[in-house]
Amino acid sequence: MVKGLVATWSVATGRETDADLLGAEAAKMVREHVKRDAAKFQACRERSLKRYRFINAEGTEET
């Protein structure tokens, strides 16, 4: 998902970037944030799961 967001951002801004590299950097930042404050991250995740619909790779909705 992160690579897709980075690639979309790259196209939208007209910048030629390496989506794989930026995706790896973004994933590293998320992992560091989760380690730093796991309880806060989990609470945020639970709120977002209640608020938004998520579509998985198979195209089915996750709840």
Sequence and secondary structure as in RCSB ss.txt:
>XXXX:A:sequence
MVKGLVATWSVATGRETDADLLGAEAAKMVREHVKRDAAKFQACRERSLKRYRFINAEGTEET
>XXXX:A:secstr
 HHHHHHHHHHHHT    HHHHHHHHHHHHHHHHHHTHHHHHHHHHHHHHHS EE TTS EE 
